[in-house]
Amino acid sequence: MLNRIPAALSHFISTTLAFFTPLSGGSPNANEIDSLYKIILVIALIIFVAVEGGLLYALVKFRKRKGTVAAQIHGNTRLEIGWTSAAALILVGLAVLTFIKLPSIQNPPNSSPNGDVLGEQNGLLYASTDQKLPPNGKALKITVIGRQYIWQFVYPGANEPDGLGAPYSYENMEVPTNTTVSLDIVSSDVVHSWWIPELGGKAQAVPGYHSYTWFKISKPGIYRGQCAVLCGRGHARMIATVTAVPPAEFDAWLAHQKELIAQANAAAKEARAKLNSQVGAGQVENP
């Protein structure tokens, strides 16, 4: 029984910390955010216990007693300097810790060798001076478009220079594992907020602006989230899902999306030609 106490206590502490900190486990940046939260939470709990313990001690030790006159203390310069300096040192320490961890949260790592090969084969490597990219500059760039009330995901691989014909999906974002995914987040109407808790922090989708974030998922899985800022009556329905699959499976999925777009374009072209060929009452003018 005694041997189980440390393990049980450790589990209780980890469960308690997890309750008060963001979800993590899907991407390295989410894990770094989670660890920073836990460190700050532990320090805050220690300070809370120390302050409340001191207050409780003072209430008990110096409580009113019959026949006792309380001492009149007008100040203690050393004590005041001490707790002011201690508070300042704690704040400085937390700031230093935050800045140490910040690069690993903001700067994405390289894709794995498999992820790099996938990107090179499909022309999915993009660079920009406005967003963070891995050290080798290789990432799968996906444009996230917030609309009332649905998320649209546009992938590289457009047939036209203006971007027309690019593969896309709604609500569910399909991504390859072990690949750094760089997100370019925009909005077509009002302010939205992209947030998949297990994959990192929130990113605002603001009309007329571009926001950037990234994630890298090591194993297949499904990660869920939704718009994190009130964007209208349908806000609660604006959900998002990221499905991570092996690179080969993602490659096949992307090829299938392109095939569907090609089929839809061919059907539209055929219907347009049929309308243009009609004469008489059924003729349609071509603007």
C-alpha positions as CSV (number, residue, x, y, z in Angstrom):
1,M,0.0,0.0,0.0
2,L,2.8,2.4,0.9
3,N,4.5,1.8,-2.4
4,R,1.3,2.8,-4.2
5,I,1.0,6.2,-2.5
6,P,3.7,8.0,-4.6
7,A,2.2,6.7,-7.8
8,A,-1.3,7.6,-6.8
9,L,-0.2,11.0,-5.7
10,S,1.7,11.6,-8.9
11,H,-1.4,10.5,-10.9
12,F,-3.6,12.9,-8.9
13,I,-1.2,15.8,-9.4
14,S,-0.9,15.2,-13.2
15,T,-4.7,14.8,-13.5
16,T,-5.3,18.0,-11.6
17,L,-2.8,19.9,-13.7
18,A,-4.3,18.6,-16.9
19,F,-7.7,19.8,-15.8
20,F,-6.4,23.4,-15.5
21,T,-4.2,23.4,-18.6
22,P,-4.9,23.2,-22.4
23,L,-5.2,19.9,-24.2
24,S,-2.0,18.7,-25.8
25,G,-0.3,15.7,-27.3
26,G,-1.0,16.2,-31.0
27,S,1.8,18.6,-32.0
28,P,5.1,19.8,-30.5
29,N,3.9,23.4,-30.1
30,A,0.8,22.3,-28.2
31,N,3.1,20.3,-25.9
32,E,5.3,23.3,-25.2
33,I,2.3,25.5,-24.5
34,D,1.0,22.8,-22.1
35,S,4.3,22.5,-20.3
36,L,4.6,26.3,-19.9
37,Y,1.1,26.4,-18.4
38,K,1.9,23.6,-15.9
39,I,5.1,25.3,-14.8
40,I,3.3,28.6,-14.2
41,L,0.4,26.8,-12.5
42,V,2.7,25.0,-10.1
43,I,4.6,28.2,-9.2
44,A,1.2,30.0,-8.6
45,L,0.0,27.2,-6.4
46,I,3.2,27.3,-4.3
47,I,2.8,31.1,-3.8
48,F,-0.9,30.6,-3.1
49,V,-0.3,28.0,-0.4
50,A,2.6,30.1,1.1
51,V,0.5,33.2,1.3
52,E,-2.7,31.6,2.6
53,G,-0.6,29.5,5.0
54,G,1.0,32.6,6.4
55,L,-2.3,34.3,6.7
56,L,-3.8,31.4,8.6
57,Y,-0.8,31.2,10.9
58,A,-1.1,34.9,11.7
59,L,-4.9,34.6,12.4
60,V,-4.3,31.7,14.8
61,K,-1.1,33.0,16.5
62,F,-2.2,36.6,16.9
63,R,-5.9,36.0,17.5
64,K,-7.6,38.1,20.2
65,R,-7.0,36.8,23.7
66,K,-8.4,38.0,27.0
67,G,-6.0,40.2,28.9
68,T,-3.7,40.6,25.9
69,V,-3.0,43.9,24.2
70,A,-2.0,43.7,20.5
71,A,1.4,45.2,19.5
72,Q,1.2,48.3,17.3
73,I,3.5,47.8,14.4
74,H,3.8,50.6,11.9
75,G,6.0,49.0,9.3
76,N,8.9,46.7,8.6
77,T,11.2,48.1,5.9
78,R,13.2,44.8,5.5
79,L,10.1,42.7,5.2
80,E,8.5,45.1,2.6
81,I,11.7,45.2,0.5
82,G,11.9,41.4,0.8
83,W,8.5,40.5,-0.5
84,T,8.6,43.2,-3.2
85,S,12.0,41.9,-4.4
86,A,10.7,38.3,-4.3
87,A,7.7,39.1,-6.4
88,A,9.8,41.0,-8.9
89,L,12.3,38.0,-9.2
90,I,9.4,35.6,-9.7
91,L,8.0,37.8,-12.5
92,V,11.4,38.1,-14.2
93,G,11.9,34.3,-13.9
94,L,8.5,33.6,-15.5
95,A,9.3,36.1,-18.3
96,V,12.7,34.5,-19.0
97,L,11.1,31.0,-19.0
98,T,8.4,32.2,-21.4
99,F,10.9,33.7,-23.8
100,I,13.1,30.5,-23.7
101,K,10.1,28.4,-24.7
102,L,8.6,30.9,-27.2
103,P,10.8,29.9,-30.1
104,S,9.8,26.2,-29.9
105,I,6.1,27.3,-29.9
106,Q,6.4,29.8,-32.8
107,N,9.1,28.1,-35.0
108,P,8.0,24.9,-36.7
109,P,10.5,22.0,-36.9
110,N,11.5,20.2,-40.1
111,S,9.2,17.6,-41.6
112,S,10.4,14.0,-41.4
113,P,12.2,12.5,-44.4
114,N,9.0,11.0,-45.6
115,G,7.2,14.3,-45.2
116,D,9.9,16.1,-47.2
117,V,9.7,13.5,-50.0
118,L,5.9,13.9,-50.1
119,G,6.1,17.6,-50.4
120,E,8.8,17.5,-53.2
121,Q,6.8,15.0,-55.2
122,N,3.6,17.0,-55.2
123,G,5.0,20.5,-55.4
124,L,3.7,21.4,-51.9
125,L,6.7,23.5,-50.8
126,Y,6.0,27.1,-50.2
127,A,7.9,30.0,-48.7
128,S,6.7,33.4,-47.4
129,T,8.3,36.3,-45.6
130,D,5.2,36.7,-43.5
131,Q,5.0,33.3,-41.9
132,K,7.2,30.9,-39.9
133,L,8.6,28.0,-41.8
134,P,10.9,25.1,-40.8
135,P,14.6,25.6,-41.0
136,N,14.8,23.8,-44.4
137,G,11.8,25.9,-45.7
138,K,9.7,22.8,-46.4
139,A,6.1,22.6,-45.3
140,L,2.7,21.7,-46.5
141,K,0.8,25.0,-46.8
142,I,-3.0,24.9,-46.3
143,T,-5.2,28.0,-46.5
144,V,-7.9,28.1,-43.9
145,I,-10.9,30.2,-44.8
146,G,-13.4,31.1,-42.1
147,R,-17.0,31.5,-43.4
148,Q,-20.2,31.9,-41.5
149,Y,-20.5,29.1,-40.4
150,I,-18.1,26.7,-41.9
151,W,-14.3,26.2,-42.3
152,Q,-12.9,25.7,-45.8
153,F,-9.4,24.2,-46.4
154,V,-7.7,24.9,-49.7
155,Y,-4.6,22.7,-50.6
156,P,-1.8,23.4,-53.0
157,G,-2.0,21.9,-56.5
158,A,-4.1,24.4,-58.5
159,N,-4.3,23.9,-62.2
160,E,-4.4,27.7,-63.0
161,P,-2.0,30.4,-61.9
162,D,-4.8,32.3,-60.2
163,G,-5.4,29.4,-57.9
164,L,-8.6,28.1,-59.5
165,G,-8.9,24.3,-59.4
166,A,-7.1,23.8,-56.1
167,P,-8.2,20.8,-54.1
168,Y,-10.3,21.8,-51.1
169,S,-12.5,20.4,-48.3
170,Y,-14.9,21.6,-45.7
171,E,-14.9,21.0,-41.9
172,N,-12.4,18.1,-42.1
173,M,-8.8,18.9,-42.9
174,E,-6.8,15.9,-44.1
175,V,-3.0,16.1,-43.4
176,P,-0.1,13.7,-43.6
177,T,1.7,12.5,-40.5
178,N,5.3,13.6,-39.7
179,T,4.9,16.6,-41.9
180,T,5.1,20.2,-40.8
181,V,1.8,21.8,-41.8
182,S,1.8,25.6,-42.2
183,L,-1.7,27.3,-42.0
184,D,-2.5,30.6,-43.7
185,I,-5.7,31.7,-41.9
186,V,-8.1,34.2,-43.4
187,S,-11.8,35.2,-43.1
188,S,-14.3,36.0,-45.8
189,D,-16.8,37.8,-43.6
190,V,-16.4,38.4,-39.8
191,V,-13.8,37.6,-37.2
192,H,-13.4,33.8,-36.5
193,S,-10.9,32.0,-34.4
194,W,-9.1,28.8,-35.5
195,W,-8.4,26.5,-32.5
196,I,-7.7,22.7,-32.4
197,P,-6.6,22.5,-28.7
198,E,-4.4,19.4,-29.1
199,L,-2.6,21.0,-32.0
200,G,-1.6,24.4,-30.6
201,G,-2.9,27.8,-29.6
202,K,-5.7,29.9,-31.1
203,A,-5.2,32.0,-34.3
204,Q,-7.6,34.7,-35.3
205,A,-9.2,34.8,-38.8
206,V,-9.7,38.5,-39.4
207,P,-11.1,39.9,-42.7
208,G,-8.4,41.6,-44.8
209,Y,-5.5,40.0,-42.7
210,H,-3.5,36.8,-42.7
211,S,-2.7,34.9,-39.5
212,Y,-0.3,32.0,-39.4
213,T,0.2,29.0,-37.3
214,W,1.6,25.4,-37.7
215,F,1.4,21.9,-36.3
216,K,3.1,18.6,-36.9
217,I,1.3,15.3,-36.0
218,S,3.5,12.3,-35.4
219,K,0.8,9.5,-35.7
220,P,-2.5,9.0,-37.3
221,G,-5.5,10.3,-35.4
222,I,-8.5,12.7,-35.3
223,Y,-8.3,16.1,-33.6
224,R,-11.4,18.2,-33.0
225,G,-12.1,21.9,-32.3
226,Q,-14.3,24.7,-33.4
227,C,-14.4,28.5,-33.9
228,A,-13.3,30.0,-30.6
229,V,-14.9,33.5,-31.0
230,L,-18.6,34.3,-31.2
231,C,-19.2,35.0,-34.9
232,G,-23.0,34.9,-35.2
233,R,-26.0,32.8,-34.6
234,G,-24.5,29.7,-36.1
235,H,-21.2,29.9,-34.2
236,A,-21.8,26.7,-32.2
237,R,-22.1,24.7,-35.5
238,M,-18.8,26.0,-36.8
239,I,-16.7,22.9,-36.0
240,A,-13.4,21.8,-37.3
241,T,-11.6,18.4,-37.5
242,V,-8.1,17.5,-38.5
243,T,-7.5,14.0,-39.6
244,A,-3.9,12.8,-39.8
245,V,-3.1,9.9,-42.1
246,P,0.1,8.2,-43.4
247,P,1.7,10.2,-46.2
248,A,0.8,7.6,-48.9
249,E,-2.8,7.7,-47.9
250,F,-2.8,11.5,-47.9
251,D,-1.3,11.4,-51.4
252,A,-4.1,9.2,-52.6
253,W,-6.7,11.4,-51.0
254,L,-5.3,14.5,-52.6
255,A,-5.2,12.9,-56.0
256,H,-8.8,11.8,-55.6
257,Q,-9.9,15.4,-54.7
258,K,-8.2,16.6,-57.9
259,E,-10.0,13.9,-59.9
260,L,-13.3,15.0,-58.5
261,I,-12.6,18.6,-59.4
262,A,-11.6,17.6,-62.9
263,Q,-14.8,15.6,-63.3
264,A,-16.9,18.5,-62.1
265,N,-15.2,20.9,-64.4
266,A,-15.7,18.5,-67.4
267,A,-19.4,18.1,-66.5
268,A,-19.8,21.9,-66.3
269,K,-18.1,22.4,-69.6
270,E,-20.3,19.9,-71.3
271,A,-23.5,21.5,-69.8
272,R,-22.3,24.9,-70.9
273,A,-21.7,23.7,-74.4
274,K,-25.1,22.1,-74.5
275,L,-26.8,25.4,-73.4
276,N,-24.8,27.4,-76.0
277,S,-25.8,25.0,-78.8
278,Q,-29.6,25.4,-78.1
279,V,-31.6,27.5,-80.6
280,G,-35.1,28.9,-80.6
281,A,-37.1,29.2,-77.3
282,G,-34.4,27.2,-75.4
283,Q,-31.5,29.3,-76.5
284,V,-29.5,30.9,-73.8
285,E,-27.6,34.1,-74.4
286,N,-23.9,34.0,-73.6
287,P,-22.9,37.2,-71.8
